[in-house]
Amino acid sequence: MINTSLDGFMYSYLDYKNRERLLTSTFGITKSKAKRYFGAQNNLIRLAPVRAHKLYAVTVSVNAEIRSFEQPQKDASI
């Protein structure tokens, strides 16, 4: 999966300091999946509901594998 790019959509929102932030948990392959994932954000307990600001078409690039969870690591303490 190294050197792979994933194309999809992601919503942004405005934080409490009025800065635009990407909400990475809304990444979806289609616009409708991204919208569904964004709607799920307001099912969590929050001080104020999250409001969508913009919808972006994004490309996520996978450059390296950091750790595999299928094999025990040499540096992992047991």
N, C-alpha and C positions, 0 to 999 in steps of 0.2 A: 504494500500500500504506500510505500515511500515514493516520492515524486509523483503524487497524484493530486489533481485539483478537482474540487467539488463545486459545482455551480448551483446557486439557489437564491433565495430571497430572505431578507432579514428586516425587521422593523427597528426603528429608533424611537426614543422617547426623550423628553426633557427632564433632567434631574432637578433637585431642589434649588440648585444654583443657576438654573436655566441653561445648562450646558446640554448639548445633544449627545446622547450615548446610544450605541448599538446594543440591543438586547439579544445576546448570542443564543439564548434558549429558544428564540423564535426562528432559528434557521430551518428552512424547509425547501425541498426541491421545487415545489410549486408555490404560487402565490396563495392558493387556498390553504395549503398546509401551514404556511407561515402565519396566516391569519388565525387559524385554529390554535396554533401554539401560543400566539399572542393573547388570545381570549382566555387561555388557561392560566395566564399570569394573574388575572384578577380573582381567581378562586383561592389564592393564598391570602392569609391575614396580613394586611398592610394598613399603614396610617391613611393613605389615600390611594385610590385606584390608579393604575398605570394607564396613561393615554398615549395612543400611537401618534407619532409626530410625522415620520416619513417611512416609505417602503423603499428599500434598496435592493438592487440586484448585486450579489456578491459572489466572489470566487475565493474559496478557502484552499490554500496550498499546503499540502503535507510534505514536510522536508525531511524529517528524521523520526525514528522510533526511539522513545526514551526508555520505556520499560515494557516487557512482556509479562503478563500475569499468568501465562500458562506454564512457565518454567520457574523454579525457584531461583532467586538471584544470589550471587556470591556475597554481596554486601548486606543482604537482608538478615536481620537478627531473628532468631527463632525462639 
